[in-house]
Amino acid sequence: MDPLWGNGWIWMAGGVVLGIIEVIAPGFFFLGFAIGALLTGLLLLIGLTPGLPVLLLVFALLSLIAWGLVRRLAGKREGQVKIWDRDINDNP
């Protein structure tokens, strides 16, 4: 395997970069990818050594699971949408 993809610290650095992007552009989109990259890096650091296709599959699955959990915990809440029943130009 290519040493760059097999290095857990590279994945963890990528996860930190994606976390910073999430702070700059909030919306819980990049957070799932950041968590997926951090977990993939952690798996590599504890000794998992798959090939690149399996590693990308692990990253994709972990990111999807993390994104789903983040959306469930911090996503749109029921009743969060504001329905306007009066225009600002209406006279009281």
N, C-alpha and C positions, 0 to 999 in steps of 0.2 A: 504494500500500500504506500502511496505517496506520503512522505513524512509530514507534509503540511496538513493534510486532512486527518491524519492519525494523531495529531498533537492536540490533547485536550485543552491546553491553554489557549490555542487559537480559537477553538469553539467558545470558550468562556469569554475571551476578549470580544468576539463577535456578539455574544449575548449582552455584554455590557454596552457595546455600541448601539445595539438595537434598543436597549433600555433607555439610553440617552435620547435616541430618536423619538421614543415614545413620550418622553418628558417634553420634548420640543413640540411635537405634533400629537397631542393627546387624542384618544379615541379608542383605546384598547385594541388597536390593530397590531402594532408591533410588539406588544407585551407577550403575546402567545409565542411569537417567534423567538423573543429574547429568552423566555423560560425554556423553550425547546432547545435552544443552543446551549444554555447553561447546563441543562440536564444531560445533553449529549456529551458535552465536555467533561462532566462529572463521571459519566459512564466510561469514557476513554481513560480518565485518570485512575479509575479503580481497576482497570485491566481489560476492558472489553476491546477486542481488536478485530472488528469485522472488515470486510472489503468496503470500498467506497459506495457501491449501490446499496448495500445493507445499512451503512452508516447514514446515508441520505434518507432511507426509508424510516429508520429510527428517529431521525430528526423531524421528519414530516409528521409521524404519528405522535411524537411527544408535543410538537407544536400545536397540532390539532386538538389534542386532549387539553393542553394548557389554555388554548384560546377558548375552548368551550367552557372550561371552569371559570375563567375570568369573565366571560360574558354572562354566565349564570350568576356570579357573585356581584359584579359591578356593572352589569349591562343596564339596558332600559328597564325601568320599573313600571309596573302597572299603574296607569293613571298619571304618568309623567308628562304626557303630551298636553299642552295648554290649548284649550278650545276657546277662541275669542267669540263672544256673543255680542260685543259692542265695539263700534269703531271709535277711534280716537277723535274723529271729527264730529261725532254725534254730540248734540247739545244735551247737557244733563237735565 
